[in-house]
């Protein structure tokens, strides 16, 4: 089993530098917590809300429009649509709320929000948990990419007392099956692992290797998130120890040396320190929002971009904005719905103009 060492970090950096150079990318986004209702009860989750006050935990169309308009003013290019797994299951009040707005299902509402975003020049990226093949097909037509965190292939973590014991949709086979379906449908996907929730080093390695096998079959994994566990107040794991930098760095280096070089390796900059992450081989920081908080980890605000660009420069990295769909999926026919192409091309121009100062700052 590969273990973290200075040698593995050097190998990871060499692979990163050869494929990505000094670029350290991020996606300027608006985070839309479409609904925080979820049938799962992960022991670490700060996002989920109980089905009381349904209208308080689901964004109304007016709230969506307000957030999207603020995102346009702030220069965002990504609209991240995030929600709990299968919120309609056993929640008739939620279904009634959607119907009152004119939508028959969550997927129908997500389609409408995606089109609201596209009309404003924003590129939708939906992370809706487990979806059927039919639902994935519907959302593929209005999303430039989608996401599903694998988190772990460990069945042990789904057993009694484990963080996924009360989360039927976190069963590894269920998540792997959806990622497989997304590959067959040629949907550019973001996935990743959660580090420090109680898994072993061997289980982390197995998770990364499972992602690599998915990509080998379909070529659809655009980025892998190495996400550190952070204890959330009020959750069953509020007192659990958080992973040390060495554990996170080990997982980053393992991901970089295991995955093909075209797959981006990222870690969120609000959940860990940049210097060790860059030293371990990351090339991306994921989405950063200038207008909305991280609703998944509300106690960890996004870093300020000027400070982040300056810190990156001290490490020899150049902070760059990117789109939520990677260039190879735009350039290769069959991945992007043709109706989305004009919006993607316009967003690329807008992004270069809005965020060019970052590259200049990194080069200074």
SEDREN-766013 format. One record per residue: x, y, z of N, C-alpha, C in turn; residue in one letter. Coordinates in steps of 0.2 Angstrom, whole numbers, padded with zeros to 4 digits, always signed. Atoms other than C-alpha are relative to their C-alpha. Example, Ala and Ser with C-alpha at 12.3 -4.5 7.8 and 13.67 -1.06 7.14 Angstrom:
2
+0004-0006+0000+0062-0022+0039+0004+0006+0000A;-0004-0006-0001+0068-0005+0036-0004+0005+0003S;
//
This chain:
364
+0004-0006+0000+0000+0000+0000+0004+0006+0000X;-0004-0006+0001+0007+0017-0005-0002+0004+0007X;+0001-0004-0006+0010+0028+0011+0003+0007-0002X;-0003-0007+0001+0014+0047+0012+0007+0000+0002X;-0007-0001-0002+0032+0051+0012+0003+0006-0004X;-0003-0005+0004+0043+0065+0005+0001-0002-0007X;-0001+0002+0007+0046+0054-0010-0007+0000-0004X;+0006+0001+0003+0028+0051-0014-0003+0007-0001X;+0002-0007+0001+0025+0070-0012+0004+0003-0006X;-0004-0003+0005+0039+0074-0024-0003-0003-0007X;+0003+0003+0006+0031+0061-0037-0006+0004-0002X;+0007-0003+0001+0014+0069-0035+0001+0007-0003X;-0001-0007+0002+0021+0087-0037+0003+0000-0008X;-0003+0001+0007+0031+0081-0053-0006-0001-0005X;+0006+0001+0005+0015+0074-0061-0004+0006+0000X;+0004-0007+0000+0005+0090-0056+0004+0005-0004X;-0004-0005+0004+0019+0101-0063+0000-0001-0007X;+0000+0002+0007+0020+0091-0079-0006+0001-0004X;+0006-0001+0004+0002+0092-0083-0004+0007+0001X;+0003-0006-0001-0004+0108-0075+0004+0006+0001X;-0004-0006-0001+0011+0119-0073-0001+0003+0007X;+0001-0003-0007+0010+0132-0059-0007+0003+0001X;+0007-0002+0000-0009+0135-0062-0003-0003+0006X;+0004+0002-0006-0019+0134-0046-0007+0002-0001X;+0006-0003+0002-0037+0135-0052-0006+0000+0005X;+0006+0000-0004-0054+0139-0044-0006+0002-0004X;+0006-0002+0004-0072+0141-0050-0003+0005+0004X;+0004-0005-0004-0080+0158-0045-0008-0002-0001X;+0006+0003+0000-0097+0151-0040-0005+0004+0005X;+0006-0001-0004-0114+0155-0032-0002-0007+0003X;+0002+0007-0003-0119+0141-0020-0007+0001+0002X;+0008+0000-0001-0138+0138-0020-0002-0006+0003X;+0003+0005-0004-0144+0127-0006-0007-0001-0002X;+0006+0000+0003-0159+0122-0016-0005-0003+0005X;+0004+0002-0006-0166+0112-0002+0005-0004+0005X;-0004+0003-0005-0158+0106+0014-0003-0006+0004X;+0003+0006-0002-0170+0092+0017+0003-0006-0003X;-0004+0006+0003-0163+0075+0015-0003-0006+0004X;+0002+0006-0004-0168+0057+0020+0005-0004+0004X;-0005+0002-0004-0151+0053+0026+0002+0003+0006X;-0002-0003-0007-0143+0056+0043+0007-0002+0001X;-0007+0001-0001-0124+0056+0041+0002+0004+0006X;-0002-0002-0007-0116+0058+0058+0004+0007+0000X;-0004-0006+0000-0105+0073+0052-0004+0006-0003X;+0003-0005+0004-0118+0083+0042-0002+0006+0003X;+0003-0006-0002-0121+0101+0045-0005+0003-0004X;+0004-0003+0005-0131+0104+0030-0007-0002+0001X;+0006+0003-0001-0146+0093+0033-0005+0004+0005X;+0005-0003-0005-0162+0100+0041-0006-0005+0001X;+0006+0004-0001-0177+0091+0048-0006+0003-0003X;+0006-0002+0004-0194+0092+0039-0005+0004+0004X;+0005-0005-0004-0201+0106+0050+0002+0007-0003X;-0002-0007+0003-0202+0124+0043+0002-0002-0008X;-0003+0002+0007-0201+0116+0025+0002+0006-0004X;-0001-0006+0004-0202+0134+0017+0007+0003+0002X;-0006-0003-0002-0187+0139+0027+0006-0004-0002X;-0006+0004+0002-0176+0125+0021+0000-0001-0007X;+0000+0001+0007-0180+0126+0003+0000+0007-0003X;-0001-0007+0003-0175+0141-0008-0007+0001-0005X;+0005-0002+0005-0190+0149-0017+0002+0003-0006X;-0003-0003+0007-0189+0155-0035+0002+0007+0001X;-0002-0007-0001-0188+0173-0029+0007+0000+0003X;-0007+0001-0003-0173+0168-0018+0005-0002-0005X;-0005+0002+0005-0165+0159-0032+0002+0006-0005X;-0001-0006+0005-0167+0174-0044+0005+0005+0004X;-0004-0005-0004-0160+0186-0030+0008-0003+0000X;-0007+0002+0000-0144+0175-0028+0003-0001-0007X;-0003+0001+0006-0141+0172-0046+0002+0007-0003X;-0002-0007+0002-0142+0191-0050+0006+0003+0004X;-0006-0002-0004-0130+0194-0036+0007-0003-0002X;-0006+0004+0002-0118+0181-0043+0002+0003-0007X;-0002-0004+0006-0118+0190-0060+0003+0006+0001X;-0003-0006-0002-0114+0206-0052+0007-0001+0003X;-0007+0001-0003-0099+0198-0043+0005-0004-0005X;-0005+0003+0005-0092+0190-0059+0000-0008+0001X;+0000+0007+0000-0097+0172-0055-0001-0003-0007X;+0002+0004+0006-0098+0159-0069-0003-0006+0002X;+0003+0006-0002-0104+0144-0059-0006+0001+0004X;+0006+0000-0004-0121+0141-0052+0000-0007+0003X;+0000+0007-0004-0119+0126-0039-0007-0001+0003X;+0007+0002-0003-0136+0118-0036+0001-0006+0005X;-0002+0005-0005-0134+0108-0020-0006-0002+0004X;+0006+0002-0004-0147+0098-0010+0001-0007+0003X;-0001+0007-0004-0150+0083+0001-0003-0006-0005X;+0002+0005+0004-0153+0066-0006-0008-0002+0000X;+0007+0002+0000-0171+0061-0012-0005+0004+0005X;+0004-0004-0006-0180+0075-0002-0007-0001-0001X;+0007+0001+0001-0197+0070-0009-0002-0006+0004X;+0002+0006-0004-0196+0053+0000-0003+0001+0007X;+0004+0000-0007-0209+0053+0014-0001+0007+0002X;+0001-0007-0002-0211+0072+0014-0005+0003-0004X;+0006-0003+0004-0228+0076+0007+0000+0008+0000X;+0000-0007+0000-0226+0094+0013+0004+0003-0005X;-0005-0003+0004-0211+0097+0003-0003-0001-0008X;+0003+0001+0007-0220+0090-0013-0005+0005-0001X;+0005-0005+0000-0234+0101-0009+0003+0007-0002X;-0004-0006+0001-0222+0116-0008+0002+0001-0007X;-0002+0000+0007-0215+0112-0025-0006+0001-0005X;+0006-0001+0005-0232+0111-0033-0003+0007+0001X;+0003-0007+0000-0237+0128-0026+0004+0004-0004X;-0004-0004+0004-0223+0135-0036+0000-0002-0007X;+0001+0002+0006-0228+0125-0051+0004-0005-0003X;-0005+0005+0002-0216+0111-0051-0002-0007+0003X;+0002+0007-0001-0220+0092-0051+0005-0004+0004X;-0005+0004-0003-0204+0086-0044+0006+0004+0001X;-0006-0003-0002-0187+0091-0037+0004+0001-0007X;-0004+0000+0006-0179+0087-0054-0003+0006-0005X;+0004-0006+0004-0192+0099-0063+0002+0006+0003X;-0002-0007-0003-0187+0113-0051+0007+0001-0001X;-0007-0001+0002-0168+0110-0054+0000+0002-0007X;+0000-0002+0007-0171+0111-0072-0002+0007-0001X;+0002-0007+0000-0180+0127-0070+0005+0005+0003X;-0006-0004-0003-0166+0134-0059+0006+0000-0005X;-0006+0001+0005-0153+0128-0072-0001+0005-0005X;+0002-0005+0005-0162+0138-0085+0000+0007+0002X;-0001-0006-0003-0163+0153-0074+0007+0003+0000X;-0008-0001+0000-0144+0152-0072+0002+0002-0007X;-0003-0001+0007-0141+0150-0091-0002+0006-0003X;+0003-0007+0002-0152+0165-0095+0004+0006+0002X;-0004-0005-0002-0140+0175-0085+0007-0001-0001X;-0007+0001+0002-0124+0168-0092+0004-0004+0005X;-0003+0004-0005-0121+0157-0077+0000-0008-0002X;+0000+0007+0002-0116+0138-0080-0002-0004+0006X;+0003+0004-0005-0126+0126-0069+0005-0006+0001X;-0003+0006-0002-0117+0112-0060-0004-0003+0006X;+0005+0003-0005-0129+0101-0050+0003-0006+0004X;-0002+0006-0004-0125+0090-0035-0006-0002+0004X;+0007+0002-0003-0142+0082-0031+0000-0007+0004X;+0000+0006-0003-0136+0066-0023-0002-0006-0005X;+0002+0006+0004-0143+0049-0030-0006+0002-0005X;+0005-0001+0005-0152+0051-0046-0001-0006-0005X;+0001+0005+0004-0160+0039-0058+0003+0001-0007X;-0002-0002+0006-0154+0037-0076-0004+0005-0004X;+0004-0005+0003-0169+0046-0082+0001+0007+0002X;-0001-0006-0003-0166+0060-0070+0007+0003-0003X;-0006-0002+0002-0148+0061-0075+0000+0003-0008X;+0001-0002+0007-0153+0062-0094-0003+0007+0000X;+0004-0007+0000-0165+0077-0090+0005+0006+0002X;-0004-0006-0003-0152+0087-0080+0007+0000-0004X;-0005-0001+0005-0138+0083-0093-0001+0005-0005X;+0002-0005+0005-0147+0094-0105+0001+0007+0002X;+0000-0007-0002-0146+0109-0094+0006+0002+0005X;-0006-0001-0004-0130+0107-0084+0007-0002-0004X;-0006+0001+0003-0112+0108-0090+0004-0005+0003X;-0003+0005-0004-0106+0096-0077-0004-0002+0006X;+0004+0002-0006-0113+0087-0062+0005-0003+0006X;-0004+0003-0005-0106+0080-0045-0004-0005+0004X;+0002+0004-0005-0108+0066-0033+0006-0003+0004X;-0005+0002-0004-0096+0063-0019+0000-0007+0002X;+0000+0007-0002-0091+0045-0017+0001-0001+0007X;-0002-0001-0007-0084+0049+0000+0004-0006+0002X;-0004+0006-0002-0079+0031+0004-0003-0006-0003X;+0002+0007+0002-0080+0013-0003-0001-0005+0006X;+0000+0004-0006-0080+0007+0015-0007-0002+0002X;+0006+0002-0002-0095-0004+0019+0000+0000+0008X;-0001+0000-0007-0088-0004+0037-0003+0006+0003X;+0003-0006-0002-0093+0014+0039-0007+0001+0000X;+0008+0000+0000-0111+0010+0035-0003-0004+0005X;+0002+0004-0005-0112-0002+0049-0002+0004+0007X;+0002-0003-0006-0119+0001+0067+0006+0005+0003X;-0005-0004-0003-0110+0016+0075+0004+0004-0005X;-0004-0004+0005-0103+0022+0058-0003+0006-0002X;+0003-0007+0002-0105+0039+0051-0005-0001-0006X;+0005+0001+0005-0116+0032+0037-0005-0005+0002X;+0005+0005-0002-0126+0020+0047-0007+0002-0001X;+0007-0002+0001-0142+0030+0045+0000+0004-0007X;+0000-0003+0006-0138+0035+0027+0000-0005-0006X;+0001+0005+0005-0145+0023+0014+0003+0002-0006X;-0003-0002+0006-0139+0033+0000+0008+0001-0001X;-0007+0000+0000-0121+0033+0005+0003-0007+0000X;-0003+0007+0002-0119+0014+0002+0004+0000-0006X;-0005+0000+0006-0104+0012-0009-0003-0002-0007X;+0003+0003+0007-0113+0001-0022-0005+0005-0003X;+0005-0004+0003-0127+0014-0024+0004+0006-0003X;-0003-0006+0003-0115+0029-0027+0004-0002-0006X;-0004+0002+0006-0103+0019-0038-0005-0001-0006X;+0004+0001+0006-0118+0014-0049-0002+0006-0003X;+0002-0007+0003-0124+0032-0051+0006+0003-0004X;-0006-0003+0004-0106+0037-0056+0001-0004-0006X;+0000+0005+0006-0106+0022-0068-0005+0003-0005X;+0005-0002+0005-0122+0028-0076+0002+0007-0003X;-0002-0007+0002-0116+0046-0077+0006-0001-0006X;-0005+0001+0005-0101+0039-0087-0003-0002-0006X;+0003+0002+0006-0111+0030-0099-0004+0005-0004X;+0003-0006+0003-0121+0046-0102+0004+0005-0002X;-0004-0005+0002-0106+0056-0105-0001+0006+0004X;+0001-0006-0004-0108+0068-0091+0006+0001+0004X;-0006-0002-0004-0093+0077-0084-0001+0000+0007X;+0002+0001-0007-0092+0072-0066+0005+0003+0005X;-0005-0001-0006-0084+0079-0050-0002-0005+0005X;+0001+0005-0006-0082+0066-0036+0005+0001+0005X;-0005+0000-0005-0071+0063-0021-0001-0004+0006X;+0000+0004-0007-0067+0056-0004+0000+0005+0006X;+0000-0004-0006-0070+0063+0013+0005-0003+0005X;-0006+0003-0004-0054+0061+0024-0001+0002+0007X;+0000-0001-0007-0054+0059+0042-0007-0002+0004X;+0006+0002-0003-0072+0052+0046+0000-0006+0004X;+0000+0007-0003-0066+0036+0053+0003-0005-0004X;-0003+0005+0004-0059+0027+0038+0007-0001+0001X;-0007+0002-0001-0042+0019+0037+0004+0002-0007X;-0004-0002+0006-0028+0023+0025-0001-0005-0006X;+0002+0005+0005-0032+0007+0016-0006+0001-0004X;+0007-0002+0003-0050+0012+0013+0000+0006-0004X;-0001-0006+0004-0044+0029+0007+0003-0002-0007X;-0003+0002+0006-0033+0020-0006-0005-0004-0004X;+0006+0004+0004-0048+0008-0011-0004+0005-0003X;+0005-0005+0003-0059+0024-0014+0003+0003-0006X;-0004-0003+0006-0046+0032-0025+0000-0004-0006X;-0001+0004+0006-0043+0017-0035-0007-0002-0003X;+0007+0001+0003-0062+0014-0037-0002+0006-0005X;+0001-0006+0005-0063+0032-0045+0004-0001-0006X;-0005+0001+0006-0048+0028-0056-0003-0005-0005X;+0003+0005+0004-0057+0012-0062-0006+0003-0004X;+0006-0003+0003-0073+0022-0066+0003+0005-0006X;-0002-0004+0005-0063+0035-0076+0003-0004-0006X;-0003+0004+0005-0053+0021-0085-0006-0002-0005X;+0005+0002+0005-0070+0015-0092-0003+0005-0004X;+0004-0005+0003-0078+0031-0096+0003+0007-0002X;-0004-0007+0002-0066+0046-0096-0004+0006+0003X;+0004-0005-0001-0079+0056-0087+0001+0004+0007X;-0002-0003-0007-0071+0061-0070+0004+0006-0002X;-0004-0006+0001-0065+0079-0072+0004+0002+0006X;-0003-0002-0006-0060+0082-0054-0001-0005+0006X;+0001+0004-0006-0058+0073-0038+0002+0004+0006X;-0001-0004-0006-0060+0082-0021+0003-0004+0005X;-0003+0003-0006-0049+0077-0007-0003+0005+0006X;+0004-0004-0005-0061+0084+0007+0002-0002+0007X;-0001+0002-0007-0055+0085+0025-0006+0000+0004X;+0006+0000-0005-0068+0080+0038+0001+0006+0005X;+0000-0006-0005-0072+0096+0049-0006-0001+0004X;+0005+0001-0005-0082+0093+0065-0005+0006+0000X;+0006-0005+0000-0099+0103+0064-0003+0000+0006X;+0004-0001-0006-0107+0110+0079-0007-0003-0001X;+0007+0003+0000-0123+0101+0084-0001-0007-0004X;+0001+0007+0003-0119+0085+0074+0003-0005+0005X;-0002+0005-0004-0116+0068+0082+0008-0001+0000X;-0008+0001+0000-0097+0069+0077+0003+0007+0002X;-0003-0007-0002-0095+0087+0084+0006+0000+0004X;-0006+0000-0004-0082+0081+0096+0005-0005-0003X;-0005+0005+0003-0073+0069+0084+0006+0004-0002X;-0007-0004+0002-0054+0073+0080+0000+0001-0008X;+0000-0002+0008-0051+0081+0063+0007-0003-0002X;-0006+0003+0002-0037+0074+0052+0005+0005+0000X;-0006-0004+0000-0020+0081+0053+0003+0001-0007X;-0002-0001+0007-0011+0089+0038+0003-0006-0003X;-0004+0005+0003+0000+0074+0036-0005-0005-0003X;+0005+0005+0003-0016+0063+0033-0003+0003-0006X;+0002-0003+0006-0023+0075+0021+0005+0000-0006X;-0005+0000+0005-0007+0077+0012+0001-0007-0003X;-0001+0007+0002-0005+0058+0011-0006-0002-0006X;+0006+0001+0004-0023+0057+0003+0001+0004-0007X;-0001-0004+0006-0019+0071-0010+0006-0003-0004X;-0006+0003+0004-0002+0063-0015-0002-0007-0003X;+0002+0007+0003-0010+0046-0017-0005+0001-0006X;+0004-0002+0006-0024+0054-0028+0004+0002-0006X;-0004-0003+0006-0012+0063-0039+0004-0006-0003X;-0004+0006+0003-0001+0047-0041-0004-0006-0003X;+0004+0006+0002-0015+0035-0044-0005+0002-0006X;+0005-0002+0005-0027+0045-0055+0004+0003-0006X;-0003-0003+0006-0023+0050-0073+0001+0007+0000X;-0002-0007-0001-0015+0067-0075-0005+0005-0002X;+0005-0004+0002-0030+0074-0084-0005+0002+0005X;+0004-0001-0005-0040+0072-0069+0002+0005+0006X;-0002-0005-0004-0039+0087-0058-0001-0002+0008X;+0000+0002-0007-0035+0085-0039-0001+0006+0004X;+0002-0006-0003-0043+0098-0028-0001-0001+0008X;+0002+0000-0007-0045+0102-0009-0003+0007+0001X;+0003-0007-0001-0056+0116-0003+0004+0004+0005X;-0004-0004-0003-0046+0131+0003-0002+0002+0007X;+0002-0002-0007-0057+0135+0018+0000-0006+0005X;+0000+0006-0004-0055+0117+0025+0007-0002+0002X;-0007+0002-0001-0036+0116+0026+0005+0005-0002X;-0005-0005+0001-0020+0125+0024+0003-0001-0007X;-0002+0000+0007-0014+0129+0006+0007-0003-0001X;-0007+0002+0001+0005+0126+0008+0001-0007+0000X;-0001+0007+0000+0004+0108+0013-0004-0003-0006X;+0004+0003+0006-0010+0104+0000+0004+0001-0006X;-0003-0001+0006+0000+0112-0014+0007-0004+0000X;-0006+0004-0001+0016+0103-0008-0002-0007-0001X;+0002+0007+0001+0006+0087-0009-0002-0002-0007X;+0001+0001+0007+0001+0089-0027-0007+0003-0003X;+0006-0002+0003-0016+0098-0029+0002+0005-0005X;+0000-0005+0005-0019+0109-0044-0006+0004+0000X;+0006-0003+0001-0036+0115-0040-0003+0001+0007X;+0003-0002-0007-0046+0123-0025-0008-0001+0000X;+0007+0001+0000-0064+0119-0031-0004+0007-0001X;+0004-0006+0000-0078+0132-0030+0001+0005+0006X;-0001-0005-0005-0075+0148-0021-0006+0006-0001X;+0005-0004+0002-0090+0160-0019+0001+0007+0003X;+0000-0007-0003-0089+0179-0017-0007+0003+0003X;+0007-0002-0002-0108+0180-0013-0003-0004+0005X;+0004+0005-0004-0113+0165-0003+0005-0004+0004X;-0004+0004-0005-0106+0155+0012+0001-0007-0003X;+0000+0007+0001-0101+0137+0011-0005-0003+0005X;+0005+0003-0004-0117+0129+0017+0001-0007+0003X;-0002+0007-0002-0109+0112+0019+0004+0001+0007X;-0004-0001-0005-0096+0119+0031-0001+0007+0003X;+0002-0007-0001-0104+0135+0038+0005+0003+0005X;-0005-0003-0004-0090+0137+0051+0006+0002-0003X;-0006-0001+0004-0077+0139+0038-0001+0004-0006X;+0001-0004+0006-0078+0154+0027+0005+0000-0005X;-0005+0000+0006-0070+0156+0010+0005+0005+0001X;-0006-0005+0000-0053+0164+0009-0002+0006-0004X;+0000-0006+0005-0052+0182+0002+0005-0001-0005X;-0004+0002+0006-0046+0180-0015+0007+0004-0001X;-0007-0004+0001-0032+0194-0015+0005-0004+0005X;-0004+0004-0004-0025+0185+0000+0002-0007-0002X;-0002+0007+0003-0026+0168-0008+0005+0001-0006X;-0004-0001+0006-0018+0174-0024+0007+0002+0002X;-0006-0002-0002-0004+0182-0014+0004-0006+0003X;-0003+0006-0003-0001+0166-0004+0002-0005-0005X;-0002+0005+0005-0001+0155-0019+0006+0003-0004X;-0006-0003+0003+0012+0167-0027+0006-0002+0004X;-0005+0001-0004+0023+0164-0012+0002-0008-0001X;-0001+0007+0001+0022+0145-0016+0002-0002-0007X;-0002+0001+0007+0026+0147-0034-0006-0002-0004X;+0006+0001+0003+0008+0145-0039-0003+0006-0003X;+0004-0006+0003-0003+0156-0050-0007-0001+0000X;+0007+0002-0001-0021+0157-0045-0004+0002-0006X;+0004-0001+0006-0033+0156-0060-0007-0002+0001X;+0007+0002+0000-0052+0156-0062-0001-0005-0006X;+0002+0005+0005-0059+0142-0072-0008-0001-0001X;+0007+0002+0000-0076+0136-0078-0002-0006+0003X;+0002+0006-0003-0086+0122-0070+0000-0006-0004X;-0001+0006+0005-0083+0111-0085+0007+0001-0003X;-0007+0000+0002-0065+0107-0090+0000+0000-0008X;+0000-0002+0007-0059+0112-0108-0001-0006-0004X;+0000+0006+0004-0057+0094-0114-0007-0002-0001X;+0007+0002+0001-0076+0091-0112-0003+0005-0004X;+0003-0005+0004-0080+0107-0121+0003-0002-0007X;-0003+0001+0006-0068+0103-0135-0001-0007-0004X;+0001+0006+0003-0072+0085-0138-0008-0001-0001X;+0007+0000+0001-0089+0082-0146-0003-0006+0004X;+0003+0006-0003-0102+0071-0137-0001+0001+0008X;+0001-0001-0007-0100+0078-0119-0004+0005+0002X;+0004-0006-0002-0108+0095-0119-0007+0000-0005X;+0006-0001+0005-0126+0097-0125+0001+0006-0004X;-0001-0005+0004-0126+0107-0140-0003+0007+0001X;+0003-0006-0002-0138+0120-0133+0004+0004+0005X;-0004-0003-0005-0126+0124-0119+0007+0003-0003X;-0006-0003+0002-0111+0128-0130+0001+0007-0001X;+0000-0007+0001-0115+0146-0134+0001+0004+0007X;+0000-0003-0007-0117+0150-0115+0007-0001+0003X;-0006+0002-0003-0101+0141-0111+0006+0004-0003X;-0005-0005+0003-0091+0151-0124+0000+0007+0002X;+0001-0007-0003-0098+0167-0118+0003+0001+0007X;-0003+0000-0007-0094+0163-0100+0007+0000+0000X;-0008+0000+0001-0076+0159-0105+0003+0007-0001X;-0002-0007+0001-0074+0176-0112-0001+0005+0006X;+0001-0005-0005-0082+0185-0098+0004-0002+0006X;-0004+0002-0006-0072+0175-0085+0007+0003-0001X;-0007-0003+0002-0055+0180-0094+0000+0007+0002X;+0000-0007-0001-0060+0198-0093-0001+0002+0007X;+0002-0002-0007-0067+0198-0075+0006-0002+0004X;-0004+0002-0005-0053+0188-0067+0008+0000-0003X;-0007+0000+0002-0037+0192-0077+0005+0003+0005X;-0005-0003-0005-0030+0202-0063+0003-0005+0005X;-0003+0005-0004-0027+0186-0053+0007-0002-0003X;-0006+0002+0003-0014+0180-0065+0005+0005+0000X;-0005-0006+0000-0006+0197-0066+0003+0001+0007X;-0002+0000-0007-0005+0197-0047+0005-0005+0001X;-0005+0005-0001+0003+0180-0047+0006+0001-0003X;-0006-0001+0003+0016+0185-0059+0004+0006+0002X;-0003-0006-0003+0020+0201-0050+0006-0002+0005X;
//
